[in-house]
Amino acid sequence: MKSIPLPPTPHTPQPYTGPSAAQVLAMRKQYLNPGLFLYYKQPIMIVEGKMQYVWDDTGKRYLDGLGGIVTVSVGHCHPHVLAAANAQNATLQHSTTIYLQPKIAEFAEKLASKLPGDLKVCYFVNSGSEANDLAMLMARLSTGNYDAIALRNGYHGGSPASMGLTAHSTWKFNTPHSFGIHHAVAPYPYRGPHGYDDPDAGRKYADDVKNLIDYATPGKIAAFIAESIQGVGGFVEFPQGYLKHAYEHVRAAGGVCIADEVQTGFGRTGTHFWGFETQGVIPDIVTMAKGIGNGAPLAAVVTTPKIAAVMAQKVHFNTFGGNPVVSAIGKAVLEVIEQEKTQANCLELGTYILAGLEKLKAKHQVIGDVRGKGLMLGIEFVKDRTTKQPGREECARAVENARELGLLLGKGGLWGQTIRFAPPMNITKADADFLLAVLDEAIGAG
């Protein structure tokens, strides 16, 4: 493969003096959960990050095309976020919600201002899994119903309850919390029964939600939960109208609608601040994590005052949720998104990259589909475009080749056949050109 130069950066990384990658791997094997997985045949050890770039222990620089799994929203070690965290760490690190604390209130006010309609009440937790657990508790308490509908190919977390919502065999253990959870057909235009050429595909896929309500549940449900664009499932974008019709069926059956914005929120789609807005709907509950804290353990559930009121029936609080440090970080992230206009950058560069990916698709037969919005783009590999047999090996090879060329990417989809590109939202046009050149070389190298 021919070398492709990364765009220049003013940052000079610190010399790394810690244990070697081999030593860390040995410690990991001895002391860490064996269920943890590693990307790449030769594991990479990241020791420093600055904005859209990371460095390994050898000093090699990479463009982070996955944003730490869609987590680093405004850039690694962003100076404004770092300053907010450092200042709060030096003042007060921990104070639970049983005391008044200004940081959590200020952050909640700012976050609520970003949400439409009556979505104004915030609950802060530590992870997306925890947020989805809490959202389901709210839904069941507020409706008096139990059954819930999620989507096939979806992912909602790694805790027992959120794993019950997940319909992706790679990430799912058979837990008792799967009881009462029903999975509708994924609105997946590339692989599903209703394709891109069907203008009524959204309504047709939503009919399966109605079908489940009529035949698989007591006719009443607590909730319908869906990512606004499926993340782990391969950055699958729903056909227009899907959420509108699905929400109508759910609300008619007494349920509430939950939007999982863990990967799609905070302007990443470009056209809107929240992924659900691209479908023209307003949910009853929104969950968010990952990019909300730019890498800090922070997540949230935002709902309406009416639904939130049910939580007052019992004592409920979260020991670390919304602590002063993460609240300061979360507010600083929102400030960066506003000041640096990262949503506009997602739209501009996402449109530019998607056009470049379409050209690569025309050139490389192993690309079956390119899709997504803003800086949340998927490249699905196939062995044959007619049969659409998943190109798992082709995808893995391209990801390995890209790593050698200085680009870190993610894999997704039920068969690991889709490249996921979701970098920090501050990338530049030079980074976009680097990405497209690397992908061309990485795919063409076979």
C-alpha positions, 0 to 999 in steps of 0.5 A, a space after each residue: 500500500 502506498 503511504 498517505 500523509 496525515 494532515 499536519 497538527 501543531 500538537 507534539 505528543 509527550 514521549 511515552 515511558 510506560 510499560 510496553 504494549 506486550 506487558 500491558 497485554 499480558 497484564 490484561 490477560 491475567 487481570 481483566 475480564 476475558 470477555 473484553 475484546 480487542 480490535 486489530 490482529 496486532 493490538 494497538 495501544 493508545 497513550 495520548 489524544 489531542 482533538 481528532 488525533 491519537 498517538 500509540 506507544 511508538 509515537 505513531 499518529 492516527 486520525 480517530 475515525 470512531 471517536 472512541 466508539 462515538 464517545 469523543 464528540 468535540 475532540 480528545 482533551 479539548 482545552 475548554 472541556 479540560 479547563 472545566 474539569 480541572 477547575 472543578 476537580 480542584 474545587 469539589 470533586 463529589 457531592 451527591 444530589 442529597 445536597 444542593 450543588 450549582 453545577 448539576 443545576 446549571 448543566 440541567 438547565 442548559 441541556 433542557 434548553 436543547 430539547 424540544 417540546 415538554 422534554 425538560 426534566 433531567 436525570 443524570 446517570 453514568 452510562 447509556 446502559 443505566 440510562 436505558 434501564 431508568 427510561 424503562 422503569 419510568 415507562 412502566 411506572 407511568 403507563 402501568 404496563 410492562 411489555 416493551 418493543 425494541 428493534 431487531 439489530 438494535 443495541 441498548 447496553 450491556 446491563 441485564 435489563 438493557 441487554 434484554 432490549 438488545 436484539 443483536 446476538 453478539 452482545 446479548 446473553 439470555 437474561 430473565 430481563 428479556 421477558 416481556 420484550 418484543 423485537 420488531 423488524 428492523 427498518 433496514 432499507 438495504 437488507 429489509 423487505 422494503 428498500 430505498 426505492 419504496 416511498 412508503 417504506 417507513 409506514 410499512 416497517 412501522 406496521 410490524 410494530 402494530 402487528 406485535 402490539 396486536 398479536 404478541 402483547 396484551 394489546 397494551 405496552 409500556 414503551 417502544 425504544 429505538 435508536 434514531 440511527 442504529 449504531 452497533 447495528 451498522 449505522 442503519 438510517 431509517 426510511 422517512 416516516 418510520 418513527 412517526 407511524 411507529 410512535 402513533 401505534 405505540 401511543 394508541 396502545 398506551 405506551 410511551 416512546 423512548 429515543 436512544 440518542 446515545 450515538 446520534 445526539 448532540 448535532 452529529 447528524 448535522 441537520 438537527 441536534 437530535 437524531 429523532 428530529 430528522 424523523 419529525 417526531 418528539 419522543 416522551 423520553 430521551 436517553 443519551 450518553 457517550 458524546 454528552 461527556 466527551 469521554 467522561 462517564 456521564 449519561 442522562 435521561 430527559 423526560 416530561 414533568 408528567 412522566 418524571 412525577 412517577 419517580 417521586 413515589 419512592 426515594 430515588 437518587 444516583 450516587 455519582 450521577 451528575 456529580 460536580 466534575 461531570 456536570 462541569 464537563 457536560 456543560 463545557 461540551 455544550 458550550 464547545 458545540 455552540 461556540 465552534 459550530 460543530 453541528 454545521 461542521 458535521 453537516 458540511 463534511 458529512 455531505 462531502 464525505 458521503 459524496 466521496 463514499 458514493 464514488 468509492 462505491 462505484 469503483 469498488 464492487 465490495 461496497 454494497 451500500 453507503 449511508 448515514 447522516 452528518 458524521 455518522 456514516 456506514 460503509 457496508 461490504 458484500 461478497 456479491 452485490 446481487 446476493 448481498 452476502 455479507 462481506 465480513 472478511 472484506 470489511 475486516 481487511 479494509 479496517 486492518 489496512 486503514 489502521 496501517 495507513 493511520 486511520 482508526 475505524 469501527 466495525 458494526 452490523 450483525 456480521 461485522 460487515 460494516 465500517 462505522 465512521 464517527 470521528 470527533 466532530 471537529 475534523 477538517 476537510 483535510 481530514 475528510 480527504 485523508 479518510 477518502 484517500 485511505 479508504 480507497 487504498 485500503 479497500 483496493 489493496 485487498 
